[in-house]
Amino acid sequence: MSKKRILSGMRPTGKLHLGHLAGALSNWIRFQEEYDCFYEIADLHALTTDYQNPSGIRDNIREMLLDFLAFGLDPEKATIFIQSKVPEISEMHLLLSMITPLGWLERCPTYKEQLAQLADREITNYGFLGYPVLQTADIISFKAVRVPVGEDQVPHLELAREIVRRFNFLYGELFPEPEAILTVNPKLLGTDGRKMSKSYGNAILLADTPEEI
């Protein structure tokens, strides 16, 4: 019996922190024994908030890959790839953007929350609004049926399911509707009480020294 395929990814916007380990990476390591795993270094997604200063993305890709390997991801058991190196994802994103109503994207609670939290950044662009469309393209380009997500990403995955249903209705049953696998630790708080995030500057990094922690 073939293993079910899952896809998940992280944006290379900085070094990984404890939230990544507790919320995603520890599960990824376990999943590689149970599923056909595809793990993405989502450099295109990184541009949604860092498009004005993308110079650090290349170095962050390397650092992220090193953290993946150091904490136990095994290239013999899982496929690790860089998003931009798979052009079919961008092509699929373009096609999906043609059929996705703006209202679906504008009502996404994650979009509204991050607009408020990142008010100091200029992110009123399609790339940020269309983040879930690109995420959907990631998933269906590999025909993944399961997607490990944190609690805050569930609205994105529900939107992905809507987009897939619309695509299949218009063009035939081509893609499976992805199902969520909720993380055991859905949200780890940062040093200021908000969700731990590099964007919020409240993270404890995996590479921090014991003294820093």
C-alpha positions as CSV (number, residue, x, y, z in Angstrom):
1,M,0.0,0.0,0.0
2,S,1.5,3.3,-1.0
3,K,2.0,6.0,1.5
4,K,-0.2,9.1,1.5
5,R,1.6,12.3,0.4
6,I,2.0,15.3,2.5
7,L,3.5,18.7,1.8
8,S,4.5,21.4,4.1
9,G,7.0,24.3,4.0
10,M,8.7,27.2,5.8
11,R,9.6,30.7,4.6
12,P,13.4,31.5,4.7
13,T,12.9,34.9,6.3
14,G,15.4,34.3,9.1
15,K,16.8,31.7,11.4
16,L,14.4,29.0,12.8
17,H,13.1,29.4,16.3
18,L,11.5,27.3,19.0
19,G,8.1,27.8,17.5
20,H,9.2,26.1,14.3
21,L,10.6,23.2,16.3
22,A,7.6,22.7,18.5
23,G,5.0,23.5,15.9
24,A,6.3,21.9,12.7
25,L,9.8,20.5,12.6
26,S,9.4,17.9,15.3
27,N,6.2,16.6,13.5
28,W,8.0,16.6,10.1
29,I,10.7,14.3,11.5
30,R,8.0,11.9,12.7
31,F,5.9,12.1,9.5
32,Q,8.9,11.1,7.3
33,E,8.4,7.6,8.7
34,E,4.7,7.5,8.0
35,Y,4.1,9.5,4.8
36,D,5.5,10.3,1.4
37,C,6.9,13.7,2.5
38,F,7.7,16.8,0.5
39,Y,9.2,19.7,2.5
40,E,9.5,23.1,0.9
41,I,11.8,26.0,1.5
42,A,9.3,28.6,0.4
43,D,11.5,31.4,-0.9
44,L,8.7,32.8,-3.1
45,H,6.5,33.1,0.0
46,A,9.3,35.0,1.7
47,L,8.9,37.7,-0.9
48,T,5.3,38.5,0.3
49,T,6.7,40.4,3.2
50,D,10.5,40.8,2.4
51,Y,10.2,41.9,-1.3
52,Q,11.8,45.3,-0.5
53,N,14.9,43.7,0.9
54,P,15.3,40.2,-0.5
55,S,19.1,40.1,-0.2
56,G,19.1,37.8,2.9
57,I,16.8,35.1,1.4
58,R,19.6,33.2,-0.2
59,D,21.7,32.9,3.0
60,N,18.5,32.1,4.9
61,I,17.8,29.2,2.6
62,R,21.2,27.7,3.4
63,E,20.7,28.2,7.2
64,M,17.2,26.7,7.1
65,L,18.5,23.6,5.2
66,L,21.2,23.1,7.8
67,D,18.7,23.4,10.6
68,F,16.5,20.8,8.8
69,L,19.3,18.4,8.6
70,A,20.7,19.1,12.1
71,F,17.3,18.4,13.7
72,G,16.7,15.1,11.9
73,L,15.1,15.5,8.4
74,D,16.6,12.8,6.3
75,P,16.9,13.3,2.5
76,E,16.7,9.5,2.1
77,K,13.2,9.5,3.6
78,A,11.8,12.9,2.5
79,T,12.1,15.2,-0.5
80,I,13.4,18.7,0.5
81,F,13.2,21.3,-2.2
82,I,13.4,25.0,-2.9
83,Q,10.0,26.4,-4.1
84,S,11.4,28.7,-6.9
85,K,13.3,25.8,-8.4
86,V,10.0,24.2,-9.4
87,P,8.6,26.5,-12.0
88,E,5.4,24.5,-12.3
89,I,4.3,25.9,-8.9
90,S,4.5,29.5,-10.3
91,E,2.6,28.4,-13.4
92,M,-0.1,26.8,-11.3
93,H,-0.3,29.9,-9.1
94,L,-1.0,32.0,-12.2
95,L,-3.8,29.7,-13.3
96,L,-5.4,29.6,-9.9
97,S,-5.3,33.3,-9.6
98,M,-7.6,33.5,-12.6
99,I,-10.4,31.6,-10.8
100,T,-10.0,32.8,-7.2
101,P,-12.5,35.6,-6.2
102,L,-11.0,38.5,-4.4
103,G,-13.6,38.3,-1.7
104,W,-12.3,34.9,-0.7
105,L,-8.9,36.3,-0.1
106,E,-10.0,39.5,1.7
107,R,-12.1,37.7,4.2
108,C,-9.3,35.4,5.3
109,P,-8.8,36.1,9.1
110,T,-5.0,35.5,8.9
111,Y,-4.7,38.3,6.2
112,K,-6.5,40.8,8.4
113,E,-4.5,39.8,11.5
114,Q,-1.1,40.2,9.8
115,L,-2.1,43.5,8.2
116,A,-2.6,44.8,11.8
117,Q,0.5,43.1,13.3
118,L,2.8,44.2,10.4
119,A,1.4,47.8,10.1
120,D,5.0,49.1,9.8
121,R,5.5,47.3,6.5
122,E,4.1,48.1,3.0
123,I,2.3,44.8,2.3
124,T,-0.9,46.0,0.7
125,N,0.0,44.1,-2.5
126,Y,-1.4,41.1,-4.4
127,G,1.5,38.9,-3.3
128,F,0.5,39.2,0.3
129,L,-3.2,39.0,-0.3
130,G,-2.7,36.1,-2.7
131,Y,-0.5,34.1,-0.3
132,P,-3.2,31.4,0.1
133,V,-3.4,31.0,-3.7
134,L,0.4,30.4,-4.0
135,Q,0.1,28.0,-1.0
136,T,-2.7,26.1,-2.8
137,A,-0.4,25.9,-5.9
138,D,2.3,24.4,-3.7
139,I,0.0,21.7,-2.4
140,I,-1.8,20.6,-5.6
141,S,1.4,20.7,-7.8
142,F,2.4,17.6,-5.8
143,K,-1.1,16.3,-5.4
144,A,-0.6,16.2,-1.6
145,V,-3.6,14.9,0.3
146,R,-2.5,15.9,3.8
147,V,-1.0,19.2,5.0
148,P,0.5,19.7,8.5
149,V,-0.6,23.1,9.7
150,G,-0.8,25.1,12.9
151,E,-4.0,26.4,14.2
152,D,-3.4,29.8,12.6
153,Q,-3.0,28.3,9.2
154,V,-6.3,26.4,9.2
155,P,-8.2,29.3,7.4
156,H,-5.6,29.2,4.6
157,L,-6.1,25.5,4.1
158,E,-9.9,25.8,4.1
159,L,-9.4,28.5,1.4
160,A,-7.2,26.1,-0.5
161,R,-9.9,23.4,-0.4
162,E,-12.4,26.0,-1.8
163,I,-10.0,26.9,-4.6
164,V,-9.5,23.2,-5.4
165,R,-13.3,22.5,-5.4
166,R,-13.8,25.5,-7.8
167,F,-11.0,24.3,-10.1
168,N,-12.3,20.8,-10.2
169,F,-15.9,22.0,-10.8
170,L,-14.7,24.1,-13.8
171,Y,-12.2,21.7,-15.4
172,G,-12.9,18.2,-14.0
173,E,-11.7,16.2,-11.0
174,L,-8.0,16.8,-11.3
175,F,-6.8,17.5,-7.8
176,P,-7.6,16.0,-4.3
177,E,-8.9,18.3,-1.6
178,P,-6.1,18.6,1.0
179,E,-6.8,17.7,4.6
180,A,-5.2,19.3,7.6
181,I,-3.0,17.5,10.1
182,L,-3.1,19.8,13.1
183,T,0.2,20.1,15.0
184,V,0.4,18.9,18.6
185,N,1.6,22.3,19.7
186,P,-0.7,24.6,17.7
187,K,0.8,27.9,19.0
188,L,3.9,28.7,21.0
189,L,4.0,32.2,22.4
190,G,6.9,34.5,22.0
191,T,8.7,36.7,24.5
192,D,5.9,39.4,24.2
193,G,3.0,37.1,24.6
194,R,2.0,37.0,20.9
195,K,2.6,34.0,18.6
196,M,6.3,33.5,18.3
197,S,7.4,34.9,14.9
198,K,10.5,36.3,13.3
199,S,8.3,39.1,11.8
200,Y,7.3,40.2,15.3
201,G,10.8,40.1,16.8
202,N,9.8,38.0,19.7
203,A,11.4,34.6,18.9
204,I,13.9,32.4,20.7
205,L,16.2,31.1,17.9
206,L,17.3,27.5,17.6
207,A,20.8,28.8,17.1
208,D,20.8,31.0,20.3
209,T,23.3,30.2,23.0
210,P,22.2,29.0,26.4
211,E,23.0,32.4,27.8
212,E,20.8,34.2,25.3
213,I,17.9,31.8,25.9
